[in-house]
């Protein structure tokens, strides 16, 4: 009745709904209940958190954020509040696979074999290249990701997708991690990953190379999934027009948000950096892709 007072009289609505006018006015004077006040305060905090994370978080992650800030909130309650406010996390289709070169020259075995678990950092890495539209041109992003915590350990951006691009990403990863013998690095069969210079770099670093089977995108599903989320949460909403703007956006997303802040559903909703800093870091990881 309160929401319709501008269209209908209280007297008319009281007769139609078979309620008393005095009851309606008494209800208007009644202070908000504790439940209503909590709903309003949690809703305001949820909406602020939703915008603070640039619409990248849905109900599960927002509920975690609020609960850890001292405001208990279930994912179902968060979902209801989001619906009431017509708020929706950025989302999109799953990753689309573009088949790489069909050549079988210098192809390695699939040593990873879809075993996306790791018992410690720097045991299993995955890598890939993705396309990003920048104005009327294309940019190419190469990423190296650690399967233990799903942390991005190296990345490189260029206006080309030559072999030097993935070597730059590899060098960035090696430069920030303590790499020892026994590290496995998996990729698809792209021509860059079969290049002589890249393969020699792996040999020099005592890194064992692994490759997906021909035309099988699921063999590198973790990497494909990361690119799908990156595009949904950053590339599509921002629509970058210059390489400088794209590079700055990627730095913010990867180094600040994804690695250190983004709650990963496969890591019990903690960030990759927080997962690696846990005291039981040598326990076998059971994360899903």
C-alpha positions as CSV (number, residue, x, y, z in Angstrom):
1,X,0.0,0.0,0.0
2,X,2.8,2.4,0.9
3,X,4.4,2.0,-2.6
4,X,1.0,2.7,-4.3
5,X,-0.1,5.8,-2.4
6,X,0.7,8.0,-5.3
7,X,-1.7,6.1,-7.5
8,X,-4.6,5.1,-5.2
9,X,-6.1,6.5,-2.0
10,X,-5.5,4.7,1.3
11,X,-9.3,4.4,1.7
12,X,-9.7,2.6,-1.6
13,X,-6.8,0.3,-1.0
14,X,-8.0,-0.5,2.5
15,X,-11.4,-1.6,1.1
16,X,-10.0,-3.6,-1.8
17,X,-7.4,-5.4,0.4
18,X,-9.8,-5.7,3.4
19,X,-7.4,-4.1,5.9
20,X,-8.0,-1.3,8.3
21,X,-6.8,2.2,7.6
22,X,-5.7,2.6,11.2
23,X,-3.6,-0.5,11.0
24,X,-1.8,0.9,7.9
25,X,-1.1,4.2,9.6
26,X,0.1,2.4,12.8
27,X,2.4,0.3,10.7
28,X,3.9,3.4,9.1
29,X,4.7,4.9,12.5
30,X,6.2,1.6,13.7
31,X,10.1,1.7,13.9
32,X,11.9,-0.8,11.6
33,X,12.4,-4.2,13.0
34,X,15.8,-5.6,13.8
35,X,15.5,-7.9,10.9
36,X,14.7,-5.0,8.5
37,X,17.5,-3.0,9.8
38,X,20.0,-5.9,9.4
39,X,18.7,-6.5,5.9
40,X,19.2,-2.8,5.0
41,X,22.7,-2.6,6.5
42,X,23.9,-5.9,4.9
43,X,22.3,-4.9,1.6
44,X,24.2,-1.5,1.6
45,X,27.5,-3.3,2.5
46,X,26.9,-5.9,-0.2
47,X,26.2,-3.3,-2.9
48,X,29.3,-1.3,-1.9
49,X,31.5,-4.4,-2.0
50,X,30.0,-5.4,-5.4
51,X,31.1,-2.1,-6.9
52,X,34.4,-2.1,-5.1
53,X,35.3,-5.3,-6.9
54,X,34.1,-3.8,-10.2
55,X,31.1,-6.1,-10.6
56,X,33.4,-9.2,-10.8
57,X,32.0,-10.9,-7.7
58,X,28.7,-12.8,-7.5
59,X,26.9,-14.1,-4.4
60,X,29.5,-16.7,-3.2
61,X,32.4,-14.3,-3.1
62,X,30.4,-11.4,-1.8
63,X,29.2,-13.5,1.0
64,X,32.7,-14.5,1.9
65,X,33.9,-10.9,1.8
66,X,31.1,-9.7,4.1
67,X,31.5,-12.6,6.5
68,X,35.2,-12.0,6.9
69,X,34.6,-8.3,7.5
70,X,32.4,-9.2,10.5
71,X,29.0,-9.1,8.8
72,X,27.8,-12.7,8.6
73,X,26.0,-13.4,5.3
74,X,25.1,-16.6,3.6
75,X,25.5,-17.0,-0.2
76,X,21.7,-17.5,-0.5
77,X,21.0,-14.2,1.4
78,X,23.6,-12.4,-0.8
79,X,21.9,-13.8,-3.9
80,X,18.5,-12.6,-2.7
81,X,19.9,-9.1,-2.0
82,X,21.5,-8.9,-5.4
83,X,18.3,-9.8,-7.1
84,X,16.4,-7.2,-5.2
85,X,18.9,-4.6,-6.4
86,X,19.0,-5.9,-9.9
87,X,22.8,-6.5,-9.6
88,X,24.6,-9.2,-11.5
89,X,28.2,-10.3,-11.7
90,X,30.0,-10.0,-15.0
91,X,29.6,-13.3,-16.8
92,X,29.8,-14.7,-20.2
93,X,30.2,-17.9,-22.3
94,X,32.8,-20.4,-21.5
95,X,36.1,-20.4,-23.3
96,X,36.1,-20.9,-27.0
97,X,38.9,-23.1,-28.4
98,X,40.7,-22.2,-31.6
99,X,42.6,-25.2,-32.8
100,X,46.3,-24.6,-33.1
101,X,48.5,-25.7,-36.0
102,X,48.0,-29.4,-36.9
103,X,51.7,-30.0,-37.5
104,X,53.2,-32.9,-35.5
105,X,56.8,-31.6,-35.7
106,X,58.6,-31.4,-32.4
107,X,55.5,-32.4,-30.4
108,X,56.0,-33.6,-26.8
109,X,53.9,-36.1,-24.9
110,X,51.0,-35.1,-22.7
111,X,52.8,-35.7,-19.5
112,X,50.3,-33.6,-17.5
113,X,47.5,-36.0,-18.5
114,X,44.8,-33.6,-17.0
115,X,46.2,-34.1,-13.5
116,X,45.7,-30.5,-12.5
117,X,46.7,-31.0,-8.9
118,X,50.1,-30.2,-7.4
119,X,51.6,-30.8,-3.9
120,X,53.7,-27.7,-3.9
121,X,54.5,-24.5,-5.9
122,X,56.7,-24.7,-8.9
123,X,56.0,-28.4,-9.7
124,X,53.5,-27.9,-12.5
125,X,53.0,-24.9,-14.7
126,X,50.6,-24.3,-17.6
127,X,50.9,-21.7,-20.4
128,X,49.0,-20.4,-23.3
129,X,48.4,-17.4,-25.6
130,X,45.1,-15.5,-26.1
131,X,43.9,-12.9,-28.5
132,X,42.6,-9.5,-27.3
133,X,41.0,-6.9,-29.5
134,X,42.5,-3.4,-29.0
135,X,40.6,-0.8,-31.2
136,X,41.0,-2.1,-34.7
137,X,44.1,-4.2,-33.9
138,X,44.9,-7.4,-32.1
139,X,47.1,-7.8,-29.0
140,X,48.4,-11.1,-27.8
141,X,48.8,-12.1,-24.1
142,X,51.0,-15.1,-23.0
143,X,50.5,-16.3,-19.5
144,X,52.3,-18.9,-17.2
145,X,50.2,-20.2,-14.3
146,X,51.2,-22.4,-11.4
147,X,48.7,-25.3,-10.9
148,X,49.4,-25.4,-7.1
149,X,47.7,-22.1,-6.3
150,X,46.5,-21.0,-9.8
151,X,48.7,-18.0,-9.4
152,X,49.9,-16.2,-12.5
153,X,53.7,-16.4,-12.2
154,X,54.6,-14.8,-15.6
155,X,52.9,-12.9,-18.4
156,X,53.8,-10.9,-21.5
157,X,51.8,-8.7,-23.9
158,X,52.7,-7.8,-27.4
159,X,51.3,-6.8,-30.8
160,X,52.6,-10.0,-32.2
161,X,52.5,-13.7,-31.3
162,X,56.0,-14.8,-32.3
163,X,58.1,-17.2,-30.2
164,X,59.7,-14.3,-28.3
165,X,56.3,-13.6,-26.7
166,X,56.1,-16.9,-24.8
167,X,59.9,-16.7,-24.0
168,X,59.3,-13.3,-22.4
169,X,56.4,-14.8,-20.3
170,X,58.6,-17.7,-19.3
171,X,61.5,-15.4,-18.3
172,X,59.1,-13.4,-16.2
173,X,58.0,-16.5,-14.4
174,X,61.5,-17.9,-13.8
175,X,62.6,-14.4,-12.6
176,X,60.0,-14.4,-9.8
177,X,60.0,-18.0,-8.7
178,X,62.5,-20.5,-7.3
179,X,62.6,-23.0,-10.1
180,X,64.4,-26.3,-9.5
181,X,64.7,-29.5,-11.5
182,X,61.5,-31.5,-12.0
183,X,59.2,-28.6,-13.0
184,X,56.7,-29.6,-15.7
185,X,55.4,-27.0,-18.1
186,X,52.3,-27.8,-20.1
187,X,50.9,-26.0,-23.2
188,X,49.0,-26.8,-26.4
189,X,50.7,-27.6,-29.7
190,X,51.0,-24.0,-30.9
191,X,53.8,-23.4,-33.3
192,X,55.4,-21.0,-30.7
193,X,55.7,-23.8,-28.1
194,X,57.3,-26.0,-30.7
195,X,59.9,-23.4,-31.5
196,X,63.6,-24.2,-31.2
197,X,64.5,-21.2,-29.0
198,X,61.7,-21.9,-26.6
199,X,62.4,-25.6,-26.4
200,X,66.1,-24.9,-25.7
201,X,65.2,-22.4,-23.0
202,X,63.3,-25.2,-21.2
203,X,66.2,-27.6,-21.6
204,X,68.6,-25.0,-20.1
205,X,66.3,-24.5,-17.2
206,X,65.8,-28.3,-16.7
207,X,62.0,-27.9,-17.2
208,X,60.2,-30.9,-18.7
209,X,57.8,-29.9,-21.5
210,X,54.3,-31.3,-21.9
211,X,51.8,-30.7,-24.7
212,X,48.0,-31.3,-25.1
213,X,46.8,-33.9,-27.5
214,X,45.9,-32.8,-31.0
215,X,42.7,-30.7,-31.0
216,X,41.9,-31.3,-27.3
217,X,41.4,-28.1,-25.5
218,X,40.4,-29.8,-22.2
219,X,44.0,-31.0,-21.8
220,X,44.8,-27.4,-20.9
221,X,41.5,-26.5,-19.3
222,X,42.9,-24.5,-16.3
223,X,44.6,-22.1,-18.6
224,X,41.6,-21.8,-20.9
225,X,39.4,-21.2,-17.9
226,X,41.6,-18.4,-16.7
227,X,41.5,-16.6,-20.0
228,X,37.7,-17.0,-20.1
229,X,37.4,-15.2,-16.7
230,X,39.9,-12.6,-17.6
231,X,37.9,-11.6,-20.7
232,X,34.6,-11.6,-18.9
233,X,35.8,-9.7,-15.9
234,X,38.2,-7.2,-17.6
235,X,38.5,-7.2,-21.4
236,X,34.8,-7.1,-22.4
237,X,33.6,-4.5,-19.9
238,X,36.6,-2.2,-20.5
239,X,36.9,-2.4,-24.3
240,X,40.4,-1.1,-24.4
241,X,41.4,1.1,-27.3
242,X,45.2,1.4,-26.8
243,X,48.0,-0.9,-25.9
244,X,49.1,1.3,-23.0
245,X,45.6,1.2,-21.4
246,X,45.4,-2.6,-21.9
247,X,48.8,-3.1,-20.3
248,X,47.8,-1.0,-17.3
249,X,44.5,-2.9,-17.0
250,X,46.2,-6.3,-17.2
251,X,48.6,-5.3,-14.5
252,X,45.8,-4.2,-12.2
253,X,43.8,-7.4,-12.9
254,X,46.6,-10.0,-12.7
255,X,49.1,-8.6,-10.2
256,X,46.7,-6.8,-7.8
257,X,43.3,-8.3,-8.2
258,X,43.6,-11.9,-9.4
259,X,46.8,-13.0,-7.7
260,X,46.3,-11.2,-4.4
261,X,42.6,-10.5,-3.9
262,X,40.3,-12.6,-6.1
263,X,38.6,-15.3,-4.1
264,X,39.1,-18.5,-6.1
265,X,36.3,-21.0,-5.8
266,X,38.7,-23.9,-6.3
267,X,40.9,-22.7,-3.4
268,X,38.2,-22.6,-0.7
269,X,37.5,-18.9,-1.7
270,X,41.0,-17.5,-0.8
271,X,43.3,-15.8,-3.2
272,X,46.2,-17.6,-4.9
273,X,48.7,-15.6,-2.8
274,X,46.9,-16.4,0.4
275,X,46.7,-20.1,-0.5
276,X,50.5,-20.3,-1.0
277,X,51.1,-18.5,2.3
278,X,49.1,-21.1,4.3
279,X,51.3,-23.0,6.8
280,X,50.1,-26.4,5.3
281,X,51.3,-25.5,1.9
282,X,53.0,-28.9,1.4
283,X,49.7,-30.7,1.6
284,X,48.4,-32.2,-1.7
285,X,46.2,-29.7,-3.4
286,X,42.7,-30.9,-4.4
287,X,41.7,-27.9,-6.3
288,X,39.4,-28.3,-9.3
289,X,39.8,-26.6,-12.7
